[in-house]
Structures are given as C-alpha cells and as structure tokens.
Amino acid sequence: MLETILTSHHQTSSLKSVSQVSHYPLDLATLNENLTSVSALEIIAWANQEFHKHLVMSTSFGIQAAVMLHLVTQVVPNIPIIWIDTGYLPKETYLFAEELTQKLNLNLKVYQSDISPARMEAIYGKLWQKKDVDSLNLYDRIRKVEPMQRALKELEAKAWLAGLRQNQTQFRQQLTYVNKQGDQYKILPILTWNSRDIYQYLTKYDLPYHPHFDQGYVSVGDWHSSSPLTADDDNERNTRFHGVKQECGLHLPTTVEEAQSLDSSQL
C-alpha cells in the first residue's frame, strides 16, 4: 500500500512542484507554500530525495514516538535516528526504545553528554531541583543540546526530520514545515497533525504508546522533570520542566537572526 502511495500520480506531481524550489539556499516561503498541499509521507519522500545521505531524524522515544519512527522508516528504512540519552530517562523509556528499535529495525545512533551525570552533579549540583530557568537551561545545554549538535556534525546532517506539532507549545505554533536552524534545515512532516490523527495512525498500524501513557502522562522526558497531567494543568507541556518552561532547547533558534525570522513569519 505504501509503495502505491509513493508512486501515485498525486505524489509524483506534488513532489515535482516542490522540487522546483529545491535549490540552495532553499526558498523557504515558496517551499512551505507547496508543502501545505502534500501529505506527511510525501514530505518525507521529498526530504529523502533532496538531502539523501545527509538526512537524519531525531526521537526522544516519548509518548507518541512510534508515529514518526514508523512513518519515516517506511520511506527511508536505514535513516540515521539520533537519540539523546540524558542518563536520567525512566527505565520504561529505555525498554520502550528497545522495543521500537527491534520492531522497526531502527538505525539508532545514541549520543550522550561528554559530562557524566555524576560529574555534572558534583560540579553544578542537581540543576533540575533549583527549578529556575537559568539552571534548567544549563542542564539542557549539557545533557541535550551539546550532544545533539555533535551528532548533527558527526553524521554530516544537512536536514533533520522531527515530530514537532503546532498544537504542542506556543513556540511550535510559529513553525512551518521546513525551517532553518543552525546549519541544518528542520523538516516537520506531522506539523499540523492533531491528537486524533496520532491516535488513528497508532491504531491503524498497531503501534505502541510509551508505557507512561497509561499512568496519565501526555509527555515524558527525564524522570525528574516529567509528571502526569492533572486537572490543574492548563497546558500539556506544564507537565514538563516543572512548568517553568516548555522547550528543552533542541528545537529553539540557535541565532538571533533565526529567532527574528520566526517572529517575522507571524506578521
């Protein structure tokens, strides 16, 4: 069925219209306008056609991670999949990662900080316990952002597929299907999907949720900075980072120019 989708007239003509703006640097305005009329599978197929061996994807093995992992590997089976292991993930996340790696035959690339958890705690203390933005940002730079940047460099990535969705955070509402972040293009095939789309895809392909979903979690990261959703939470992301912030830094602009570009996209 997937082969039929990828070789259909609609997919071919859609990718042809997208490829007309596929030259460096990419014309993001025209490209994103064209991508609004194609499917998530078609966006992934275009990205593979455009960037080929320089295309990677990332996963956190979070609650709904199976959707993007299944989608992408149906089109690009051997794509390098970057997983940033902070050293503080719940046991269930490690088991879930192992399950999906075996089930989907993932080409998993695991990266960790050069600073061990024990060394970090000895030097800086338990940063997550301070519950202020500066401490949490330092934690994220050490445990997540630095290893991610190293992964992108070592894998010679020019483009990065990720499963961000517009309805997750205020920052993500500003994003388009293709964004420039640092030296890479960030490509978001399921950007406009909602919770129903996610549920239907998981059900259709008999894919599992993260085990914490049954415990009331709607988002899960490190064990010390994730909690189940409660009636007092007015946003799903309030269950992360003690409600102090919504983003860990992996997906935020890396320069002032990128931040200004995102801001101007709302005008």
Secondary structure, DSSP 8 states (H G I E B T S, - for coil): -HHHHHTSHHHHHHHHHHHTT-SSS--HHHHHHHHTTS-HHHHHHHHHHHHGGGEEEEE---TTHHHHHHHHHHHSTT-EEEEE--S---HHHHHHHHHHHHHHT-EEEEE--SS-HHHHHHHH--HHHH-SHHHHHHHHIIIIIHHHHHHHHHTT-SEEE----TTT-TGGGG--SEEEETTEEEE-TTTT--HHHHHHHHHHTT----GGGGGT-SS--SGGGB----TT-SSGGGGBGGGS-S--STTS-SSHHHHHHHHHTT-
